[in-house]
Amino acid sequence: MKYIVIGLGYFGSTLASNLTSQGHEVIGVDNRYEKIEEYKDIISVVMEMDATSPHALNSLPVHDVDAIIVAIGEDIGSSVLILSILQNSKVKRIIGRAITPIHRNILSQLGIKEIIQPEEETALMVSSILQIKYAQKVLELNNENAVAELSVPEKYIGHTPESVNILARFKLKLIAVKILTGKRGIFSLHDENYSIEYNIDLERLLNENDILVVAGKIHDIKRFTES
């Protein structure tokens, strides 16, 4: 797939780099020469450009990509102007980044339907993690339900999934088990050092490095981790 990412700050550069590493074609745009130099060997294509200029922005293949992500955060004026130009150009898919509720509201009024607010979402995720013992990652589906990645609670280390039986005892669905296959590093919860086992071996003993991926009511997840 093809993407344009405008704004190569921390969020935009991370997004563009990840998309590139996943095999997508990415054009990274920024008006700072030092950012172009920093990411020229990491992102598919990088271009130094003032994207607030309609002429410059329309020189990009805006109608030939699957999505354009305006990742500019702090400079709200530039963010709004660029998104307005793209909206008027009837680009297929536009994703805007907001850094405050007011910024989000402005983008909504522009007609931007896909708005992300990564700082707020990260804060909410951290809040969820802090509230659930053994939680490594939590995706809240609504106020009552979530999908969570949990370290194996200490009392269940050395037990089998069948003996723990979290479905019957805690009303939780065990979706997968992440099993450590290499040396555990700082970011090992999210990298290739873990294999994902969907066809769970119910007789395999759980160990302290395993991660349980479960889904269900948040209060049931807490009940499981605190039992």
PyRosetta script that sets phi, psi and omega in degrees:
from pyrosetta import init, pose_from_sequence

init()
pose = pose_from_sequence("MKYIVIGLGYFGSTLASNLTSQGHEVIGVDNRYEKIEEYKDIISVVMEMDATSPHALNSLPVHDVDAIIVAIGEDIGSSVLILSILQNSKVKRIIGRAITPIHRNILSQLGIKEIIQPEEETALMVSSILQIKYAQKVLELNNENAVAELSVPEKYIGHTPESVNILARFKLKLIAVKILTGKRGIFSLHDENYSIEYNIDLERLLNENDILVVAGKIHDIKRFTES")
pose.set_psi(1, 162.2)
pose.set_omega(1, -176.4)
pose.set_phi(2, -120.0)
pose.set_psi(2, 136.3)
pose.set_omega(2, -177.9)
pose.set_phi(3, -137.6)
pose.set_psi(3, 153.3)
pose.set_omega(3, 167.9)
pose.set_phi(4, -118.0)
pose.set_psi(4, 128.7)
pose.set_omega(4, 176.0)
pose.set_phi(5, -116.2)
pose.set_psi(5, 118.2)
pose.set_omega(5, -178.5)
pose.set_phi(6, -103.9)
pose.set_psi(6, 119.1)
pose.set_omega(6, -176.8)
pose.set_phi(7, 103.6)
pose.set_psi(7, 106.7)
pose.set_omega(7, -176.0)
pose.set_phi(8, -109.0)
pose.set_psi(8, 44.3)
pose.set_omega(8, 168.3)
pose.set_phi(9, -71.8)
pose.set_psi(9, -163.7)
pose.set_omega(9, -175.8)
pose.set_phi(10, -59.8)
pose.set_psi(10, -47.9)
pose.set_omega(10, -177.5)
pose.set_phi(11, -66.2)
pose.set_psi(11, -50.7)
pose.set_omega(11, -176.5)
pose.set_phi(12, -64.2)
pose.set_psi(12, -41.7)
pose.set_omega(12, -179.3)
pose.set_phi(13, -68.4)
pose.set_psi(13, -37.9)
pose.set_omega(13, 177.9)
pose.set_phi(14, -64.6)
pose.set_psi(14, -44.5)
pose.set_omega(14, 178.9)
pose.set_phi(15, -61.7)
pose.set_psi(15, -48.9)
pose.set_omega(15, -178.2)
pose.set_phi(16, -64.1)
pose.set_psi(16, -40.8)
pose.set_omega(16, 179.2)
pose.set_phi(17, -64.4)
pose.set_psi(17, -43.4)
pose.set_omega(17, 179.9)
pose.set_phi(18, -64.5)
pose.set_psi(18, -42.9)
pose.set_omega(18, 179.0)
pose.set_phi(19, -62.9)
pose.set_psi(19, -40.5)
pose.set_omega(19, 178.6)
pose.set_phi(20, -63.4)
pose.set_psi(20, -45.3)
pose.set_omega(20, -178.2)
pose.set_phi(21, -65.1)
pose.set_psi(21, -22.4)
pose.set_omega(21, 178.8)
pose.set_phi(22, -86.4)
pose.set_psi(22, 2.4)
pose.set_omega(22, 174.8)
pose.set_phi(23, 96.9)
pose.set_psi(23, 7.1)
pose.set_omega(23, 179.4)
pose.set_phi(24, -86.7)
pose.set_psi(24, 157.8)
pose.set_omega(24, 176.4)
pose.set_phi(25, -92.4)
pose.set_psi(25, 119.5)
pose.set_omega(25, -173.0)
pose.set_phi(26, -126.3)
pose.set_psi(26, 132.6)
pose.set_omega(26, 170.2)
pose.set_phi(27, -105.9)
pose.set_psi(27, 116.1)
pose.set_omega(27, 176.8)
pose.set_phi(28, -97.4)
pose.set_psi(28, 131.1)
pose.set_omega(28, -175.3)
pose.set_phi(29, -122.8)
pose.set_psi(29, 133.5)
pose.set_omega(29, 175.0)
pose.set_phi(30, -155.2)
pose.set_psi(30, 155.6)
pose.set_omega(30, -179.1)
pose.set_phi(31, -95.7)
pose.set_psi(31, 6.6)
pose.set_omega(31, -179.6)
pose.set_phi(32, -107.9)
pose.set_psi(32, 121.4)
pose.set_omega(32, -177.4)
pose.set_phi(33, -58.7)
pose.set_psi(33, -38.3)
pose.set_omega(33, -177.2)
pose.set_phi(34, -64.1)
pose.set_psi(34, -30.5)
pose.set_omega(34, 177.5)
pose.set_phi(35, -71.4)
pose.set_psi(35, -37.6)
pose.set_omega(35, 177.8)
pose.set_phi(36, -63.1)
pose.set_psi(36, -43.3)
pose.set_omega(36, 178.7)
pose.set_phi(37, -65.3)
pose.set_psi(37, -38.8)
pose.set_omega(37, -176.8)
pose.set_phi(38, -65.9)
pose.set_psi(38, -35.7)
pose.set_omega(38, -171.7)
pose.set_phi(39, -112.9)
pose.set_psi(39, 9.2)
pose.set_omega(39, -176.0)
pose.set_phi(40, -64.2)
pose.set_psi(40, -24.9)
pose.set_omega(40, 179.7)
pose.set_phi(41, -103.2)
pose.set_psi(41, 4.8)
pose.set_omega(41, -175.7)
pose.set_phi(42, -113.3)
pose.set_psi(42, -39.2)
pose.set_omega(42, -179.7)
pose.set_phi(43, -101.0)
pose.set_psi(43, 144.8)
pose.set_omega(43, -175.0)
pose.set_phi(44, -45.6)
pose.set_psi(44, -57.2)
pose.set_omega(44, 179.4)
pose.set_phi(45, -138.3)
pose.set_psi(45, 136.0)
pose.set_omega(45, 174.8)
pose.set_phi(46, -124.0)
pose.set_psi(46, 143.5)
pose.set_omega(46, -177.4)
pose.set_phi(47, -136.6)
pose.set_psi(47, 131.4)
pose.set_omega(47, 173.8)
pose.set_phi(48, -84.6)
pose.set_psi(48, 121.1)
pose.set_omega(48, -173.0)
pose.set_phi(49, -160.5)
pose.set_psi(49, 144.7)
pose.set_omega(49, 169.4)
pose.set_phi(50, -88.6)
pose.set_psi(50, 96.7)
pose.set_omega(50, -174.3)
pose.set_phi(51, -73.6)
pose.set_psi(51, -5.0)
pose.set_omega(51, 175.3)
pose.set_phi(52, -78.6)
pose.set_psi(52, -8.4)
pose.set_omega(52, 176.8)
pose.set_phi(53, -86.6)
pose.set_psi(53, 118.7)
pose.set_omega(53, 179.5)
pose.set_phi(54, -56.0)
pose.set_psi(54, -40.1)
pose.set_omega(54, -179.2)
pose.set_phi(55, -63.2)
pose.set_psi(55, -45.5)
pose.set_omega(55, -179.6)
pose.set_phi(56, -66.3)
pose.set_psi(56, -43.8)
pose.set_omega(56, -177.2)
pose.set_phi(57, -63.7)
pose.set_psi(57, -40.6)
pose.set_omega(57, -178.9)
pose.set_phi(58, -76.4)
pose.set_psi(58, -5.3)
pose.set_omega(58, 173.7)
pose.set_phi(59, -79.3)
pose.set_psi(59, -13.3)
pose.set_omega(59, 175.8)
pose.set_phi(60, -80.3)
pose.set_psi(60, 157.3)
pose.set_omega(60, 179.1)
pose.set_phi(61, -78.1)
pose.set_psi(61, 61.9)
pose.set_omega(61, -171.5)
pose.set_phi(62, -65.4)
pose.set_psi(62, -23.1)
pose.set_omega(62, -179.1)
pose.set_phi(63, -97.7)
pose.set_psi(63, 1.5)
pose.set_omega(63, -177.0)
pose.set_phi(64, -113.2)
pose.set_psi(64, 10.9)
pose.set_omega(64, 179.4)
pose.set_phi(65, -115.3)
pose.set_psi(65, 161.8)
pose.set_omega(65, -178.7)
pose.set_phi(66, -77.9)
pose.set_psi(66, -28.0)
pose.set_omega(66, 177.9)
pose.set_phi(67, -163.4)
pose.set_psi(67, 151.5)
pose.set_omega(67, 172.2)
pose.set_phi(68, -117.8)
pose.set_psi(68, 125.2)
pose.set_omega(68, 179.6)
pose.set_phi(69, -109.2)
pose.set_psi(69, 119.1)
pose.set_omega(69, 175.9)
pose.set_phi(70, -94.1)
pose.set_psi(70, 101.3)
pose.set_omega(70, -171.5)
pose.set_phi(71, -94.5)
pose.set_psi(71, 5.8)
pose.set_omega(71, 179.6)
pose.set_phi(72, -65.4)
pose.set_psi(72, 133.6)
pose.set_omega(72, -178.4)
pose.set_phi(73, -113.0)
pose.set_psi(73, -67.7)
pose.set_omega(73, -169.8)
pose.set_phi(74, -64.8)
pose.set_psi(74, -36.1)
pose.set_omega(74, -179.5)
pose.set_phi(75, -86.7)
pose.set_psi(75, 82.3)
pose.set_omega(75, -174.2)
pose.set_phi(76, -63.0)
pose.set_psi(76, -36.9)
pose.set_omega(76, 179.7)
pose.set_phi(77, -59.4)
pose.set_psi(77, -46.1)
pose.set_omega(77, 179.4)
pose.set_phi(78, -65.8)
pose.set_psi(78, -41.0)
pose.set_omega(78, 178.7)
pose.set_phi(79, -57.7)
pose.set_psi(79, -49.0)
pose.set_omega(79, -177.9)
pose.set_phi(80, -64.9)
pose.set_psi(80, -43.6)
pose.set_omega(80, -178.4)
pose.set_phi(81, -63.5)
pose.set_psi(81, -46.2)
pose.set_omega(81, -179.1)
pose.set_phi(82, -64.0)
pose.set_psi(82, -44.0)
pose.set_omega(82, 179.9)
pose.set_phi(83, -65.4)
pose.set_psi(83, -34.7)
pose.set_omega(83, 177.7)
pose.set_phi(84, -65.9)
pose.set_psi(84, -42.3)
pose.set_omega(84, 178.2)
pose.set_phi(85, -62.3)
pose.set_psi(85, -45.8)
pose.set_omega(85, -179.7)
pose.set_phi(86, -64.0)
pose.set_psi(86, -39.2)
pose.set_omega(86, 179.4)
pose.set_phi(87, -63.3)
pose.set_psi(87, -42.0)
pose.set_omega(87, 179.4)
pose.set_phi(88, -70.1)
pose.set_psi(88, -24.0)
pose.set_omega(88, 178.4)
pose.set_phi(89, -83.7)
pose.set_psi(89, -1.1)
pose.set_omega(89, 178.1)
pose.set_phi(90, 55.7)
pose.set_psi(90, 49.2)
pose.set_omega(90, 176.2)
pose.set_phi(91, -68.2)
pose.set_psi(91, 145.2)
pose.set_omega(91, -174.0)
pose.set_phi(92, -56.3)
pose.set_psi(92, -51.4)
pose.set_omega(92, -177.5)
pose.set_phi(93, -142.9)
pose.set_psi(93, 122.2)
pose.set_omega(93, -179.5)
pose.set_phi(94, -120.5)
pose.set_psi(94, 132.3)
pose.set_omega(94, 176.4)
pose.set_phi(95, -122.3)
pose.set_psi(95, 124.4)
pose.set_omega(95, -179.0)
pose.set_phi(96, -109.2)
pose.set_psi(96, 148.1)
pose.set_omega(96, 175.9)
pose.set_phi(97, -103.9)
pose.set_psi(97, 131.2)
pose.set_omega(97, 176.2)
pose.set_phi(98, -115.9)
pose.set_psi(98, 147.9)
pose.set_omega(98, 179.7)
pose.set_phi(99, -113.1)
pose.set_psi(99, -11.5)
pose.set_omega(99, 177.1)
pose.set_phi(100, -141.9)
pose.set_psi(100, 161.6)
pose.set_omega(100, 175.5)
pose.set_phi(101, -58.9)
pose.set_psi(101, -35.4)
pose.set_omega(101, 178.1)
pose.set_phi(102, -66.1)
pose.set_psi(102, -43.2)
pose.set_omega(102, 177.1)
pose.set_phi(103, -59.2)
pose.set_psi(103, -45.5)
pose.set_omega(103, 178.1)
pose.set_phi(104, -59.6)
pose.set_psi(104, -42.0)
pose.set_omega(104, -179.1)
pose.set_phi(105, -64.1)
pose.set_psi(105, -39.8)
pose.set_omega(105, 178.3)
pose.set_phi(106, -63.0)
pose.set_psi(106, -44.2)
pose.set_omega(106, -179.6)
pose.set_phi(107, -65.1)
pose.set_psi(107, -36.9)
pose.set_omega(107, 177.0)
pose.set_phi(108, -62.8)
pose.set_psi(108, -41.3)
pose.set_omega(108, 179.5)
pose.set_phi(109, -66.8)
pose.set_psi(109, -25.9)
pose.set_omega(109, 175.3)
pose.set_phi(110, -72.4)
pose.set_psi(110, -16.7)
pose.set_omega(110, -177.8)
pose.set_phi(111, 98.6)
pose.set_psi(111, 11.9)
pose.set_omega(111, 177.8)
pose.set_phi(112, -74.8)
pose.set_psi(112, 118.1)
pose.set_omega(112, -174.7)
pose.set_phi(113, -87.9)
pose.set_psi(113, -27.2)
pose.set_omega(113, -179.8)
pose.set_phi(114, -110.9)
pose.set_psi(114, 109.5)
pose.set_omega(114, -178.3)
pose.set_phi(115, -127.5)
pose.set_psi(115, 129.2)
pose.set_omega(115, 176.1)
pose.set_phi(116, -113.4)
pose.set_psi(116, 146.0)
pose.set_omega(116, 177.7)
pose.set_phi(117, -131.3)
pose.set_psi(117, 76.8)
pose.set_omega(117, -169.4)
pose.set_phi(118, -58.7)
pose.set_psi(118, -35.8)
pose.set_omega(118, -179.4)
pose.set_phi(119, -63.7)
pose.set_psi(119, -43.3)
pose.set_omega(119, 179.2)
pose.set_phi(120, -67.6)
pose.set_psi(120, -42.2)
pose.set_omega(120, -179.3)
pose.set_phi(121, -64.2)
pose.set_psi(121, -37.9)
pose.set_omega(121, 177.7)
pose.set_phi(122, -66.1)
pose.set_psi(122, -41.4)
pose.set_omega(122, 178.8)
pose.set_phi(123, -62.4)
pose.set_psi(123, -41.5)
pose.set_omega(123, 178.9)
pose.set_phi(124, -65.7)
pose.set_psi(124, -38.9)
pose.set_omega(124, 179.2)
pose.set_phi(125, -65.0)
pose.set_psi(125, -44.0)
pose.set_omega(125, 178.8)
pose.set_phi(126, -62.6)
pose.set_psi(126, -40.6)
pose.set_omega(126, 177.2)
pose.set_phi(127, -58.9)
pose.set_psi(127, -43.7)
pose.set_omega(127, 179.2)
pose.set_phi(128, -64.7)
pose.set_psi(128, -41.7)
pose.set_omega(128, -179.9)
pose.set_phi(129, -62.0)
pose.set_psi(129, -41.6)
pose.set_omega(129, -177.8)
pose.set_phi(130, -66.0)
pose.set_psi(130, -27.1)
pose.set_omega(130, -176.7)
pose.set_phi(131, -84.9)
pose.set_psi(131, -14.9)
pose.set_omega(131, -176.8)
pose.set_phi(132, -117.7)
pose.set_psi(132, 117.9)
pose.set_omega(132, 179.9)
pose.set_phi(133, -61.5)
pose.set_psi(133, 141.4)
pose.set_omega(133, 179.1)
pose.set_phi(134, 70.6)
pose.set_psi(134, 3.3)
pose.set_omega(134, -177.1)
pose.set_phi(135, -73.7)
pose.set_psi(135, 133.2)
pose.set_omega(135, 173.6)
pose.set_phi(136, -103.4)
pose.set_psi(136, -31.0)
pose.set_omega(136, -179.7)
pose.set_phi(137, -158.8)
pose.set_psi(137, 138.5)
pose.set_omega(137, -179.5)
pose.set_phi(138, -135.0)
pose.set_psi(138, 129.0)
pose.set_omega(138, 173.2)
pose.set_phi(139, -113.6)
pose.set_psi(139, 106.6)
pose.set_omega(139, 179.4)
pose.set_phi(140, -79.4)
pose.set_psi(140, 122.5)
pose.set_omega(140, 179.4)
pose.set_phi(141, -82.4)
pose.set_psi(141, -34.0)
pose.set_omega(141, 171.5)
pose.set_phi(142, -161.3)
pose.set_psi(142, -163.6)
pose.set_omega(142, -176.5)
pose.set_phi(143, -68.8)
pose.set_psi(143, -15.9)
pose.set_omega(143, -175.2)
pose.set_phi(144, -114.1)
pose.set_psi(144, -24.9)
pose.set_omega(144, -171.1)
pose.set_phi(145, -119.9)
pose.set_psi(145, 150.6)
pose.set_omega(145, -178.8)
pose.set_phi(146, -156.0)
pose.set_psi(146, 159.7)
pose.set_omega(146, 166.8)
pose.set_phi(147, -110.9)
pose.set_psi(147, 129.2)
pose.set_omega(147, -175.0)
pose.set_phi(148, -131.1)
pose.set_psi(148, 144.4)
pose.set_omega(148, 169.9)
pose.set_phi(149, -102.5)
pose.set_psi(149, 121.9)
pose.set_omega(149, -173.4)
pose.set_phi(150, -123.7)
pose.set_psi(150, 136.1)
pose.set_omega(150, 165.2)
pose.set_phi(151, -64.5)
pose.set_psi(151, 150.6)
pose.set_omega(151, -179.5)
pose.set_phi(152, -65.4)
pose.set_psi(152, 121.6)
pose.set_omega(152, 176.8)
pose.set_phi(153, -54.2)
pose.set_psi(153, 141.6)
pose.set_omega(153, -172.8)
pose.set_phi(154, -51.6)
pose.set_psi(154, -39.5)
pose.set_omega(154, -176.0)
pose.set_phi(155, -68.9)
pose.set_psi(155, -15.8)
pose.set_omega(155, -178.3)
pose.set_phi(156, -103.2)
pose.set_psi(156, -3.0)
pose.set_omega(156, 176.5)
pose.set_phi(157, -63.3)
pose.set_psi(157, 129.5)
pose.set_omega(157, -178.0)
pose.set_phi(158, 90.9)
pose.set_psi(158, -2.7)
pose.set_omega(158, 175.2)
pose.set_phi(159, -98.5)
pose.set_psi(159, 162.6)
pose.set_omega(159, 177.0)
pose.set_phi(160, -94.3)
pose.set_psi(160, 155.0)
pose.set_omega(160, 174.7)
pose.set_phi(161, -55.9)
pose.set_psi(161, -34.8)
pose.set_omega(161, 179.9)
pose.set_phi(162, -64.7)
pose.set_psi(162, -41.5)
pose.set_omega(162, -179.2)
pose.set_phi(163, -72.8)
pose.set_psi(163, -31.8)
pose.set_omega(163, 177.5)
pose.set_phi(164, -70.3)
pose.set_psi(164, -42.3)
pose.set_omega(164, 174.1)
pose.set_phi(165, 47.6)
pose.set_psi(165, 61.7)
pose.set_omega(165, -174.2)
pose.set_phi(166, -70.5)
pose.set_psi(166, -20.2)
pose.set_omega(166, 178.5)
pose.set_phi(167, -67.4)
pose.set_psi(167, -50.0)
pose.set_omega(167, -177.7)
pose.set_phi(168, -72.2)
pose.set_psi(168, -38.1)
pose.set_omega(168, -173.6)
pose.set_phi(169, -85.7)
pose.set_psi(169, -32.8)
pose.set_omega(169, -173.0)
pose.set_phi(170, -126.1)
pose.set_psi(170, 1.2)
pose.set_omega(170, 179.1)
pose.set_phi(171, 60.5)
pose.set_psi(171, 34.4)
pose.set_omega(171, 178.9)
pose.set_phi(172, -112.9)
pose.set_psi(172, 142.6)
pose.set_omega(172, 176.4)
pose.set_phi(173, -92.6)
pose.set_psi(173, 121.7)
pose.set_omega(173, 175.2)
pose.set_phi(174, -85.3)
pose.set_psi(174, 105.7)
pose.set_omega(174, -174.5)
pose.set_phi(175, -80.2)
pose.set_psi(175, -42.3)
pose.set_omega(175, -175.7)
pose.set_phi(176, -161.8)
pose.set_psi(176, 165.0)
pose.set_omega(176, 171.0)
pose.set_phi(177, -123.7)
pose.set_psi(177, 126.4)
pose.set_omega(177, 175.3)
pose.set_phi(178, -91.7)
pose.set_psi(178, 121.9)
pose.set_omega(178, -174.2)
pose.set_phi(179, -113.6)
pose.set_psi(179, 127.5)
pose.set_omega(179, -179.8)
pose.set_phi(180, -66.6)
pose.set_psi(180, 125.3)
pose.set_omega(180, -177.8)
pose.set_phi(181, -113.9)
pose.set_psi(181, -12.5)
pose.set_omega(181, -179.7)
pose.set_phi(182, -140.1)
pose.set_psi(182, -166.7)
pose.set_omega(182, -179.6)
pose.set_phi(183, -67.9)
pose.set_psi(183, 133.7)
pose.set_omega(183, -178.6)
pose.set_phi(184, -79.4)
pose.set_psi(184, 119.5)
pose.set_omega(184, 179.8)
pose.set_phi(185, -107.3)
pose.set_psi(185, -171.7)
pose.set_omega(185, -178.0)
pose.set_phi(186, -61.2)
pose.set_psi(186, -39.0)
pose.set_omega(186, -176.0)
pose.set_phi(187, -108.4)
pose.set_psi(187, 25.5)
pose.set_omega(187, -171.0)
pose.set_phi(188, -65.5)
pose.set_psi(188, -18.0)
pose.set_omega(188, 178.8)
pose.set_phi(189, -68.9)
pose.set_psi(189, -17.6)
pose.set_omega(189, -173.0)
pose.set_phi(190, -123.5)
pose.set_psi(190, 11.7)
pose.set_omega(190, -177.0)
pose.set_phi(191, -121.7)
pose.set_psi(191, -170.8)
pose.set_omega(191, -173.0)
pose.set_phi(192, -70.7)
pose.set_psi(192, -3.7)
pose.set_omega(192, 178.8)
pose.set_phi(193, -71.6)
pose.set_psi(193, -8.2)
pose.set_omega(193, 176.8)
pose.set_phi(194, -116.0)
pose.set_psi(194, 135.3)
pose.set_omega(194, 169.7)
pose.set_phi(195, -97.6)
pose.set_psi(195, 151.2)
pose.set_omega(195, -178.8)
pose.set_phi(196, -106.4)
pose.set_psi(196, 118.6)
pose.set_omega(196, -179.2)
pose.set_phi(197, -105.3)
pose.set_psi(197, 105.1)
pose.set_omega(197, 177.0)
pose.set_phi(198, -86.4)
pose.set_psi(198, -36.2)
pose.set_omega(198, 174.7)
pose.set_phi(199, -85.6)
pose.set_psi(199, 86.1)
pose.set_omega(199, -168.6)
pose.set_phi(200, -73.8)
pose.set_psi(200, 129.7)
pose.set_omega(200, 175.1)
pose.set_phi(201, -79.1)
pose.set_psi(201, 105.3)
pose.set_omega(201, -175.0)
pose.set_phi(202, -69.1)
pose.set_psi(202, -13.7)
pose.set_omega(202, -178.2)
pose.set_phi(203, -100.5)
pose.set_psi(203, -6.2)
pose.set_omega(203, 179.9)
pose.set_phi(204, -75.8)
pose.set_psi(204, 135.3)
pose.set_omega(204, 179.5)
pose.set_phi(205, -71.7)
pose.set_psi(205, 133.1)
pose.set_omega(205, 176.9)
pose.set_phi(206, -75.7)
pose.set_psi(206, 139.7)
pose.set_omega(206, 177.1)
pose.set_phi(207, -122.5)
pose.set_psi(207, 172.2)
pose.set_omega(207, -170.6)
pose.set_phi(208, -66.3)
pose.set_psi(208, -18.8)
pose.set_omega(208, 179.8)
pose.set_phi(209, -91.6)
pose.set_psi(209, -6.6)
pose.set_omega(209, 179.2)
pose.set_phi(210, -71.5)
pose.set_psi(210, 152.6)
pose.set_omega(210, 173.6)
pose.set_phi(211, -121.5)
pose.set_psi(211, 126.2)
pose.set_omega(211, 178.3)
pose.set_phi(212, -94.8)
pose.set_psi(212, 128.3)
pose.set_omega(212, 176.3)
pose.set_phi(213, -102.9)
pose.set_psi(213, 113.1)
pose.set_omega(213, -174.3)
pose.set_phi(214, -125.8)
pose.set_psi(214, 156.8)
pose.set_omega(214, 177.3)
pose.set_phi(215, -134.5)
pose.set_psi(215, 142.6)
pose.set_omega(215, 178.1)
pose.set_phi(216, 161.2)
pose.set_psi(216, -164.5)
pose.set_omega(216, 178.3)
pose.set_phi(217, -68.1)
pose.set_psi(217, 141.0)
pose.set_omega(217, -178.7)
pose.set_phi(218, -60.6)
pose.set_psi(218, -40.1)
pose.set_omega(218, -179.3)
pose.set_phi(219, -68.1)
pose.set_psi(219, -27.3)
pose.set_omega(219, 176.0)
pose.set_phi(220, -74.6)
pose.set_psi(220, -35.2)
pose.set_omega(220, 176.0)
pose.set_phi(221, -63.3)
pose.set_psi(221, -43.8)
pose.set_omega(221, 177.7)
pose.set_phi(222, -62.9)
pose.set_psi(222, -40.2)
pose.set_omega(222, -179.1)
pose.set_phi(223, -62.2)
pose.set_psi(223, -40.8)
pose.set_omega(223, 179.5)
pose.set_phi(224, -65.0)
pose.set_psi(224, -44.9)
pose.set_omega(224, -175.5)
pose.set_phi(225, -76.0)
pose.set_psi(225, -20.3)
pose.set_omega(225, -176.9)
pose.set_phi(226, -103.4)
pose.set_psi(226, -2.5)
pose.set_omega(226, -175.9)
pose.set_phi(227, -71.9)
pose.dump_pdb("model.pdb")
